[in-house]
Structure formats: C-alpha cells, structure tokens
Amino acid sequence: SCMIKPLDFQQKAIDDLVRQFKKLWRTEQDQIQITLKSPTGSGKTFMTSSFVNEMTDQPDWDSDIAWIWITFSDDLAMQSKEKFEAYFKQSMKNQLLTVADFNQGKLNRNDVLFLNWQKLVATNAKDRVLRRPEDIQLSKESGSYWEDVIEATHAEGRKIIMIIDESHKNVTESDQKIVLDVANPKI
C-alpha cells in the first residue's frame, strides 16, 4: 500500500493503466504505446509509480518483466526514483536502480532502472557513457554497457517495459528509435 492515498481521478487513471496494460500484454505485438496525458501538477509521477507498484502485485498477472524509466535529465531521473521511494517506502516491491547498478549485469525481475536519454544518445561519445563504444579497444575493463544489460535481461526471457517521461521533449525520433530498438520493450 501507498503512504499517499490517490485522489479519485488518479485512482481511475491507475486502474485504467493496469487494465489497458494487461489487455495489450496479451497481444503479439512489441513496442506498443500507452500514453498517460494529464495536466502539469496532477501527479503523473505518482500515478505512474502507483501503476508500476500495482503491476508487481496483480493476482491475475505474473509475467517476468523489468522496467526502464527514462527521462531527459539526470536530475529528473533521480527525482523520479526518490519520489517512487518516498511513495512506497512501506511497501516497496521493486528494486530501484540507477546506472551505478549496471555492474549487476542485467535487470532482475521487477527492477526499475532510472536513467536519462543523454547518457544513451548524446552526440558526443564522452557523454554517451552507457553505450558500447564502436572501438572495442576502448571497452571498459569491467562493468557493463546498456547493450550488455539489455541483452542479458532478454537472455533470461525477461520482457522490458519502458516508461518514457515527457517523451515529446528534447529527444529526436531517431534517438528514441536507437534506444527502443536495443531495449525492444513490449510496452
């Protein structure tokens, strides 16, 4: 349960997300989009966190998934993670990860990885720190790249669900495609 009780419209949105998600999950398609549109200040982060938390606990749904919550800045990624922790301090069912956890090598069941687009798509390779370099000589001595983490996650038969925060901001369609093609999220 959550420390904050959702308002009626928030609970309706959470229930709708859960219902839509389960329905779309049963289709053969990948990269299906669900869009949550709500005014600024209406609690989209809260509603989305609640949805993730509830999906972990559905009696009629038991799929092996991991979540990627992607934002357009490091600050926003950390803020979303901190809010998620604060909302569900008493009832956390998910392991919340950041890029510092890439060294675990994969996303485990119900993990939620918070990261920002720039680390994956920055034009400058120095800022695109999480992607495998084209020059294998430059590969890290230890640690994993984005592609390694995703491949290891998929290798376990685990599906990825991607939450794109403010998807219309600051990220080109081709950059989104680069990330989505690697992650190949179900939804």
C-alpha positions in Angstrom: 0.0 0.0 0.0 1.0 3.6 -0.5 1.6 6.2 2.1 -0.3 8.7 0.0 -3.9 7.9 -0.9 -4.6 8.6 -4.6 -7.3 11.1 -5.4 -10.3 9.7 -7.3 -9.2 10.8 -10.7 -5.7 9.4 -10.0 -7.0 6.1 -8.9 -9.2 5.9 -12.0 -6.1 6.6 -14.2 -4.1 4.0 -12.3 -6.9 1.4 -12.7 -7.2 2.3 -16.4 -3.4 1.9 -16.9 -3.5 -1.5 -15.2 -6.5 -2.7 -17.3 -5.1 -1.4 -20.6 -1.6 -2.8 -19.9 -3.0 -6.3 -19.2 -5.1 -6.2 -22.3 -2.2 -5.1 -24.5 0.2 -7.5 -22.9 -1.8 -10.4 -24.3 -1.3 -9.3 -27.9 1.6 -10.5 -30.1 2.9 -7.0 -30.7 6.1 -5.4 -29.3 6.7 -1.7 -28.7 3.1 -1.0 -28.0 2.5 2.5 -26.8 0.2 3.6 -23.9 0.1 7.4 -23.3 -0.8 9.0 -20.0 -1.8 12.6 -20.6 -2.5 14.7 -17.6 -2.1 18.4 -16.7 1.1 19.7 -15.0 0.8 19.2 -11.3 -1.8 16.4 -11.5 0.6 13.8 -10.2 1.8 11.9 -13.3 4.9 10.6 -11.5 2.7 9.4 -8.6 0.2 7.7 -10.9 2.9 6.0 -12.9 4.8 4.9 -9.8 1.5 3.5 -8.4 0.8 1.7 -11.7 4.3 0.0 -11.6 3.8 -0.8 -7.9 0.3 -2.3 -8.6 1.5 -4.4 -11.6 4.0 -6.1 -9.3 1.1 -7.3 -7.2 -1.7 -8.3 -9.6 -3.2 -11.6 -8.5 -4.1 -12.5 -12.2 -0.8 -11.4 -13.8 2.5 -12.9 -13.1 4.8 -12.1 -16.1 8.6 -11.8 -15.7 9.3 -8.1 -16.5 11.8 -5.3 -15.7 11.1 -1.6 -16.1 13.2 1.2 -17.6 12.1 4.7 -16.5 13.8 7.1 -18.9 13.9 10.9 -18.6 15.6 13.8 -20.3 17.9 14.7 -17.5 19.8 13.1 -14.7 18.1 15.3 -12.2 14.7 14.2 -13.3 15.7 10.5 -13.3 16.9 10.8 -9.7 13.9 12.9 -8.7 11.5 10.2 -10.1 13.5 7.5 -8.3 13.3 9.4 -5.0 9.6 10.1 -5.4 9.0 6.4 -6.1 10.9 5.5 -2.9 9.0 8.1 -0.9 5.6 7.0 -2.1 6.1 3.3 -1.4 8.6 3.3 1.5 6.4 0.9 3.5 5.5 -1.4 0.6 8.3 -1.3 -1.9 8.1 -4.4 -4.2 10.6 -3.2 -6.8 14.4 -2.8 -6.7 15.1 0.8 -7.9 18.3 1.0 -9.9 20.4 3.7 -11.5 23.3 3.5 -13.9 25.5 2.8 -11.0 23.8 -0.6 -10.9 24.8 -1.6 -14.4 27.5 -3.7 -12.9 24.9 -6.2 -11.7 24.9 -7.1 -15.5 21.2 -7.3 -16.1 17.8 -6.2 -14.9 16.2 -8.7 -12.5 12.5 -9.3 -12.3 10.6 -6.2 -11.2 13.7 -4.0 -11.2 13.0 -0.4 -12.2 16.1 1.3 -13.8 16.0 5.1 -13.8 18.2 6.8 -16.4 18.4 9.7 -18.8 18.4 9.8 -22.6 21.6 11.8 -22.9 23.7 9.0 -21.4 22.5 6.8 -24.3 22.1 9.1 -27.3 24.4 12.1 -26.7 26.2 13.1 -29.9 29.5 13.4 -28.0 30.8 9.9 -27.2 32.2 11.2 -23.9 28.6 12.0 -22.7 27.2 8.8 -24.3 28.9 6.8 -21.5 26.5 3.9 -21.3 26.7 2.7 -24.8 29.2 0.2 -26.1 31.9 2.0 -28.0 32.4 1.1 -31.6 36.1 0.7 -31.0 36.3 -2.5 -28.9 39.8 -1.4 -27.7 38.0 1.4 -25.7 35.8 -1.1 -23.9 35.8 -0.8 -20.1 37.9 -3.2 -18.2 35.0 -4.0 -16.0 31.3 -3.1 -15.9 28.5 -3.4 -18.4 27.2 -1.2 -21.1 23.5 -0.5 -21.9 23.5 -3.1 -24.7 25.1 -5.8 -22.3 22.5 -5.2 -19.6 19.6 -5.4 -22.1 20.9 -8.5 -23.8 21.5 -10.3 -20.5 18.0 -9.3 -19.4 16.4 -10.6 -22.6 18.5 -13.8 -22.4 16.7 -14.7 -19.2 13.4 -14.4 -21.0 12.5 -11.2 -19.2 10.4 -8.6 -21.1 11.2 -4.9 -20.7 8.6 -2.2 -20.1 9.8 1.3 -20.8 8.3 4.4 -19.2 9.3 7.4 -21.2 8.8 10.5 -19.1 7.9 13.6 -21.1 8.6 11.7 -24.4 7.9 14.8 -26.5 10.8 16.8 -25.0 14.3 17.1 -26.2 14.8 13.7 -27.8 14.6 13.2 -31.6 12.6 10.3 -33.0 15.8 8.8 -34.4 17.4 8.9 -30.9 14.3 7.3 -29.5 14.4 4.6 -32.1 18.1 3.8 -31.3 17.1 3.2 -27.6 13.9 1.4 -28.4 15.5 -0.9 -31.0 18.0 -2.1 -28.4 15.6 -2.4 -25.5 12.7 -3.7 -27.7 10.2 -3.1 -24.9 6.9 -5.0 -25.0 5.1 -1.8 -23.9 
